[in-house]
Amino acid sequence: MVSQIKNSLSSTRTFLYTPPLWNIRMVLLLTLFLVYELSSTIEAKSHTLSGTYMNRTVVSKSGRHLTIGKQGITGEYSYSPYAKLSIRTVGFNSEITIKAVKMDKYLAMDSTGKVYLVVNETKEAVFSELRVITGFFSIRSESYPSKYLAISGTGSVSGGTNTKSDDTMFVLLFTT
């Protein structure tokens, strides 16, 4: 009888086994990461549903603001009123148009990667937002999927093909 009780106690102890501490930490870290990703996805979807983003600026990972002004399309280190952009969703899969608020023109890209301005929304003025790493995204031409918007180290804006480069990584900032 005593041996049966000992066997039953030893079998119940296997159910009380606690995993090593690092497993708990990994589960907690994974849970926090998933909650963060879910919240950022919900935030992105809520922005997509709103239609128009007013008073935004696009800043590259190297710190240059996408500026569309009288001097053309450039990347400036300092903020100016010409860096205010209106980003509007026009379709599914994060399809957007980028409109300069001061110039009242749309950003467009041709097949060679040249970036230029147009008065009306055209198929070449439609871009896609692609999340690259946490907090950063790339802007890809919808008409020419191999071309990504890039701001070089000298401040010139063009279409690039290397998405791993810091020149093609951007973040959206609210402006007043």
C-alpha positions in Angstrom: 0.0 0.0 0.0 2.8 2.4 0.9 4.6 1.6 -2.4 1.4 2.4 -4.3 1.2 5.8 -2.6 4.8 6.5 -3.4 4.3 5.6 -7.0 1.2 7.8 -7.3 3.1 10.7 -5.7 6.0 10.3 -8.0 3.7 10.3 -11.0 2.0 13.5 -10.0 5.4 15.2 -9.5 6.0 14.9 -13.2 3.1 17.1 -13.9 4.5 19.7 -11.5 7.7 20.0 -13.5 8.7 23.6 -14.1 10.6 24.4 -17.2 14.0 26.1 -17.0 14.0 29.9 -16.4 15.3 30.7 -19.9 12.3 29.0 -21.5 10.0 31.3 -19.5 12.0 34.3 -20.6 11.9 33.3 -24.2 8.1 32.8 -24.1 7.7 36.2 -22.4 10.0 37.9 -25.0 8.1 36.2 -27.9 4.8 37.3 -26.4 5.9 40.9 -26.0 7.2 40.9 -29.6 3.9 39.5 -30.9 1.9 42.1 -29.0 4.2 44.9 -30.4 3.8 43.6 -34.0 0.0 43.2 -33.5 -0.3 46.8 -32.2 1.7 48.2 -35.0 -0.3 46.3 -37.6 -3.6 47.6 -36.1 -2.1 51.1 -36.1 -1.1 50.8 -39.7 -4.6 49.4 -40.7 -6.3 52.3 -38.9 -4.2 54.8 -40.8 -5.0 53.0 -44.0 -8.7 53.2 -43.3 -8.5 57.0 -42.7 -7.6 57.6 -46.3 -5.4 60.8 -46.2 -2.5 61.6 -44.0 -2.0 65.3 -43.8 1.2 67.0 -42.7 3.6 64.1 -42.8 7.2 64.1 -43.7 9.2 61.2 -45.0 12.7 60.8 -43.4 15.4 58.4 -44.5 17.3 56.3 -42.1 20.3 58.6 -42.7 18.2 61.5 -41.5 17.4 63.3 -44.8 13.9 64.7 -45.3 12.2 64.1 -48.6 11.7 67.7 -49.8 9.6 68.6 -52.9 10.1 72.3 -53.6 11.1 74.9 -56.2 14.6 73.5 -56.4 13.2 70.0 -57.3 13.0 66.7 -55.4 15.9 66.5 -52.9 16.8 65.1 -49.5 17.6 67.8 -47.0 19.0 67.3 -43.5 17.0 70.2 -42.1 13.2 70.4 -42.1 11.5 72.9 -44.4 7.8 73.6 -45.2 8.4 71.9 -48.6 8.9 68.6 -46.7 5.2 68.5 -45.7 3.6 65.6 -47.7 0.1 64.3 -48.0 0.2 60.5 -48.3 -3.1 58.9 -49.4 -4.0 55.3 -49.8 -5.4 54.5 -53.2 -5.7 50.7 -53.1 -5.0 47.5 -51.4 -1.6 46.2 -50.3 -0.5 49.6 -49.0 -0.8 51.4 -52.3 -0.2 55.1 -51.8 0.3 58.4 -53.6 2.7 61.1 -52.3 1.6 64.7 -52.8 3.7 67.7 -52.0 1.4 70.1 -50.0 3.2 73.3 -51.0 3.7 72.4 -54.7 0.3 70.6 -55.1 2.0 67.9 -57.3 2.4 64.2 -57.1 5.6 62.2 -56.9 6.1 59.7 -59.7 8.8 57.4 -61.0 9.6 56.1 -64.5 11.0 52.8 -65.6 14.6 54.0 -65.4 14.2 55.1 -61.7 14.0 58.8 -62.5 11.8 60.6 -59.9 9.6 63.5 -61.2 6.4 65.4 -60.4 3.0 65.2 -62.1 -0.1 67.3 -61.7 -2.6 64.4 -61.6 -2.5 61.0 -60.1 -1.2 58.6 -62.7 -0.2 54.9 -62.6 3.4 56.0 -62.3 2.5 58.1 -59.2 1.3 55.0 -57.2 3.8 53.5 -54.7 3.7 50.7 -52.2 4.8 50.8 -48.6 6.8 47.7 -47.6 7.9 47.2 -44.0 11.7 46.4 -44.0 12.6 46.3 -40.3 10.8 47.5 -37.2 9.9 51.1 -37.6 11.3 51.5 -41.1 9.7 50.8 -44.5 10.6 51.1 -48.2 8.6 52.9 -50.8 8.4 50.8 -54.0 7.0 51.9 -57.4 3.8 50.0 -58.1 4.3 50.3 -61.9 8.0 49.2 -61.8 8.3 46.7 -58.8 12.1 46.5 -59.0 12.5 50.3 -58.3 12.5 51.7 -54.8 12.5 55.4 -53.8 16.0 56.3 -52.5 17.7 59.3 -51.0 21.4 59.1 -51.6 24.1 60.5 -49.3 24.5 63.6 -51.4 20.7 64.3 -51.2 19.7 63.3 -54.7 16.4 61.3 -54.9 16.1 58.5 -57.4 14.9 54.9 -57.9 17.2 52.2 -56.5 17.1 48.5 -56.6 18.9 47.6 -53.3 16.3 47.4 -50.6 18.9 46.6 -47.9 20.5 49.9 -48.3 19.9 52.7 -45.7 19.1 55.0 -48.7 15.8 53.1 -49.2 14.6 52.9 -45.6 12.2 55.6 -44.4 10.1 56.5 -41.4 6.9 58.7 -41.4 6.8 61.6 -39.0 3.9 63.8 -38.0 4.4 67.5 -38.6 2.4 70.6 -37.6 
